[in-house]
Amino acid sequence: MSLRNSMHKLILSNNNINNNRWFSSKSDNEEDQTSSDSQQASSTTVEEAANTASGSSQHNTWVQFQQSIAVSGFETGQTVREKAFGKKSRGGKIDRKRKEREAELEAALRGTDNTQLKGGEFPSQRYSDEETERLLAQAYAAIPPRAGKRGTRNLKRQKNRWEIKRQYDATKKQERMDEHERRMEKRHEISQAMYNIRVEGVDIRERDQSYQMDVMKRWADMNGHAASGNDEGGVAKMET
């Protein structure tokens, strides 16, 4: 904010100088002297604001106060360094690593040991060139010599490949056979149900016809349409 205010003051001072050139009664030399003084003061303010890391005079004053009351040899968590107010960081691994490096640097400047093993990690063990050659020679010497013929596994690979293919073909064939059996079972169930309907349909029709005749007779008796015995041939005549 101080940098912005200083730039704003600089622009206002330049405008005042231009206005004075038109409406002021001062001479040109006095006006030039005044403008040069104002520009020098504004440039000094801008440089002071730009030299600070934060760009805030209030923050700088606070940091200076914390530095004045800081006690050497003790870590009190005070703000003894200016912060740059720029883009906010959400933290994370990069920010944590940066803070660790800064803490190690400050510890090194103070002369204290701030080494952290971080979860049981130890520095890697290093061997000299002679020791490395000795260990490599010992390792190679422990490798047993290769025995047997120097052939290839081409025939074995082909045999395994065809064996896997035959197993795959047998599996697919069994799946097709099972599918065919399921289809035939379903088709047989449908045909058997149709046959049972055709066989049992005769008895069903006879029972239905007998039931309808009984209903008609009861209806005739209830409505007085009984059969007459004087009819020829014994045929029942229904009165209308």
Secondary structure, DSSP 8 states (H G I E B T S, - for coil): -HHHHHHHHHHHHHHHHHHHHHH--S-HHHHHHHHHHHHHHHHHHHHHHHHSSS--HHHHHHHHHHHHH--TT-------S----SS----SHHHHHHHHHHHHHHHHHHT------TTT--------HHHHHHHHHHHHHTS----S----SHHHHHHHHHHHHHHHHHHHHHHHHHHHHHHHHHHHHHHHHHHHHHHHHHHHHHHHHHHHHHHHHHHHHHTT----TTSGGG------
